[in-house]
């Protein structure tokens, strides 16, 4: 599979450039999810990064490259199809 060095902005991966696998269309995924284990073996946290164009070309205005930007309020369910007949997953509340 082909991969591309992609920069990350914001969050814990700020300033890093990581190889990201490309899909069948030659683009990285729309969302990049990084699982982080919880303290003391608790529930893991998922950090979500959203793909954005790095810049645009002059003539046609097509994206020149891609970067991932941290989304602090994401739940980790981004990128899934939203079917009208499916229910939203309820998250257990603490307390």
C-alpha positions as semicolon CSV with decimal commas, in nm:
position;residue;x (nm);y (nm);z (nm)
1;X;0,000;0,000;0,000
2;X;0,111;0,354;-0,067
3;X;0,165;0,604;0,213
4;X;0,232;0,978;0,229
5;X;0,416;1,188;0,488
6;X;0,138;1,405;0,637
7;X;0,183;1,689;0,890
8;X;-0,034;1,713;1,204
9;X;-0,147;2,040;1,367
10;X;-0,275;2,087;1,722
11;X;-0,317;1,840;2,004
12;X;-0,046;1,602;2,122
13;X;0,083;1,532;1,769
14;X;0,141;1,902;1,688
15;X;0,436;1,955;1,456
16;X;0,489;1,587;1,377
17;X;0,489;1,439;1,030
18;X;0,375;1,076;1,011
19;X;0,334;0,834;0,721
20;X;-0,040;0,785;0,659
21;X;-0,178;0,511;0,434
22;X;-0,363;0,634;0,125
23;X;-0,693;0,495;0,004
24;X;-0,789;0,368;-0,341
25;X;-0,833;0,727;-0,466
26;X;-0,484;0,831;-0,352
27;X;-0,609;1,042;-0,062
28;X;-0,559;0,993;0,314
29;X;-0,871;0,916;0,523
30;X;-1,098;1,205;0,624
31;X;-1,047;1,135;0,992
32;X;-0,737;0,995;1,164
33;X;-0,805;0,842;1,505
34;X;-0,531;0,787;1,764
35;X;-0,626;0,563;2,059
36;X;-0,460;0,661;2,388
37;X;-0,481;0,412;2,676
38;X;-0,650;0,540;2,989
39;X;-0,468;0,581;3,318
40;X;-0,457;0,268;3,536
41;X;-0,607;0,054;3,259
42;X;-0,926;0,262;3,242
43;X;-1,126;0,355;2,936
44;X;-0,909;0,455;2,640
45;X;-0,939;0,804;2,492
46;X;-0,958;0,855;2,117
47;X;-0,793;1,165;1,971
48;X;-0,945;1,268;1,637
49;X;-0,774;1,460;1,358
50;X;-0,963;1,591;1,052
51;X;-0,809;1,607;0,703
52;X;-0,783;1,954;0,549
53;X;-0,611;2,081;0,234
54;X;-0,258;2,209;0,293
55;X;-0,286;2,451;0,002
56;X;-0,450;2,502;-0,336
57;X;-0,299;2,505;-0,685
58;X;-0,301;2,820;-0,897
59;X;-0,472;2,713;-1,216
60;X;-0,754;2,482;-1,112
61;X;-0,767;2,543;-0,739
62;X;-0,721;2,174;-0,658
63;X;-0,567;2,074;-0,322
64;X;-0,187;2,047;-0,342
65;X;-0,144;1,838;-0,027
66;X;-0,319;1,738;0,293
67;X;-0,270;1,799;0,665
68;X;-0,452;1,674;0,974
69;X;-0,595;1,925;1,224
70;X;-0,687;1,827;1,582
71;X;-1,060;1,826;1,666
72;X;-1,082;1,859;2,048
73;X;-1,459;1,800;2,084
74;X;-1,483;1,495;1,855
75;X;-1,634;1,170;1,983
76;X;-1,455;0,922;1,757
77;X;-1,769;0,836;1,556
78;X;-1,679;1,073;1,274
79;X;-1,653;0,926;0,929
80;X;-1,928;0,668;0,981
81;X;-2,239;0,670;0,765
82;X;-2,541;0,824;0,934
83;X;-2,837;0,605;0,844
84;X;-3,183;0,734;0,934
85;X;-3,282;0,403;1,095
86;X;-2,978;0,376;1,322
87;X;-2,980;0,503;1,675
88;X;-2,709;0,712;1,828
89;X;-2,489;0,534;2,075
90;X;-2,554;0,653;2,427
91;X;-2,245;0,714;2,637
92;X;-2,255;0,610;3,003
93;X;-2,239;0,905;3,239
94;X;-1,987;0,927;3,517
95;X;-2,123;0,947;3,865
